[in-house]
Amino acid sequence: MVKSATRRIAKYKAKIDGDVHKNRYDATKDISVASEEIYGPQAEALENAVKAAIDGVDAILLPYYIIFGKQVKRALEDHETTTADAEIATKRQMWGPAPTGRGLVDATLALVEAAVRLL
């Protein structure tokens, strides 16, 4: 049986209490701000390093190279050298030339990887 829009709206209003969401936000705001103060400058440095390393690449491809750079950084932070290298090789294959990859240039991916390793 289809429920009426009026009933759906009333149920939504009953479930969503603004005070609950406000209290949750207020309780976690300091944690979120502190986390963003750490992450923000790191993300900016990574994006600037990637942009500088691949200057001249089509702007439409830039976000994909930045994503690859973030994946490289994550692998380097999460794993020891051998495992990190294997993880990065897998990501390079995933983003690399077609038909196995997503079509990014392998030499440019190497530049991004080198720039991220220097951070």
N, C-alpha and C positions, 0 to 999 in steps of 0.2 A: 504494500500500500504506500502510495506517495504521500509524504508529509507536507503540509502546507508551509509556505514561506514564513508566515507569521509564527508558526510553532518552531520552526528552525531558528529564527531570529531570537525568539524568547529563550530557547535552550542555549544558544550561543551567549547571550547576555548573562544568563545564570551561571554558565561555566567560567566565563572570562571576567574575573574580578580585578579591576585596575589596581586596587590596593595590594593584592598578592604580587602582581608583576612589579609594582613599584618597590615593595619590600625586598623582593629578590634582587632587583637591580641595585638598590641601595646597599644591600649586603655584599654584593660582589664587585661593586664599582671600583673600589680601591685596588683590588687584585687585578682587575682588567686594565686599569690605568697603568699600574706598575709594570705589567706584562708588556703593554704597548710601548712604554717608554724604553724598554729593552729592545723589543723587536723592531720598532720603527727605524732607528738609525742603522740597524743591521740590514734591513730590507733595502733601505735607500743606498747603502754602500754596495750591496750586491747588484742592484739594478744599474747603478752608475758604472760599476766595473764591467758589467756585461755590455752596456751601451758603448763604453770606450773601447772595449776589445773588438767589437764587431761594427765599428763605425762604417757607414756606407751600405749596410744591409737594408733591404726593403723594410720600411717601417711596419708594414702589415705582418711581417714575420718576427718582429722584435719580441712580442709577448711570449712566443713559443721558445725563443732562446732564453728569455728570463725564467720561464718555467723550468727549462732544462738546468739552468744555473742553480735554481732553488733545490732541484733534485740532487745535483752534485753536492751542494752544501750540506744537505740533509744526510746523504750517504757518508760524507766525511765526518760529520758530527756523531753519527750513530754507530759506525763500524770501525774496526781496526783496518790497517792499510790494505791487506790482501782482500778482505771482504768488501771494503769500500771500492777498491779498484774493480772488482767483479760487478758490483752493483752499478757503478758508473758505466762500465762497458755495456751492460744490459740496457741502461737508459740511452746510451749513444746509439745502440742498434735500434731501439724503439723510435727515436726521433730522427734517425739517419735517413739515407736515401731510400727511395722506393725500390723494389716492391715490398721489402720487409719492413721498412720504416715509414715515417710520416712525411718524408720528403725534404728534410732540412739538410743542408750541406755539411758533410762530415768534417771538413777542414774548419768550418766556422764553429761547429760544436767543440772541436779541439781547442779553439781560441777561448771559447766560453769556459771550458773546463779549466784551462790554465789560469784564466783571470780569477776564477772562484777559488782555486787552490792557493792563490796568493793572499787572499783575505785573511 
